[in-house]
Amino acid sequence: HVEKMVMLAVREGGEEVLKKIDEKTSLKVGDKLVVRVTLRTDRDMDYVSLKDQRASCLEPTQQLSGYRCGQGACFYQSPKDAAMYYFFDHLAKGTYVFEYPLRITHAGDFSNGITSAQCLYAPEFLSNTGSVRIKVQE
């Protein structure tokens, strides 16, 4: 099971606070967003791919691909033009939360795309999220 949440990072009292965005959230070019992807597995899995699509108005602040460890799992993270990819050799049963920051680069009305997780050698184990609308003011 995979879930996606897009949040606006704002400064309040000297600290960065994350607020979930909705249709009423006022966004502008230059704002920082944070995407939080929660992945839950009910069994151990090998060779899992997680693809998080993003709107064309968003650019990741982390531009370099690389092997990383965190949340109890080691994975290869690869930012591409339209999505952030995660590749796992092994995922133990449990819940994993991944976050990465983005910056808004263009104004307009965008679809942030879906997030999908799939076991590569057992493709019947697949989960998708819905997309999130992002409206950026001029």
Secondary structure, DSSP 4 states (H G I P E B T S, - for coil): -EEEEEEEEEEETTEEEEEE--TT--EETT-EEEEEEEEEESS-EEEEEEEEE--TTEEES----EEEEETTEEEEEEE-SSEEEEEEEEE-SEEEEEEEEEEE---EEEE---EEEEETTSTT-EEE----EEEEE-
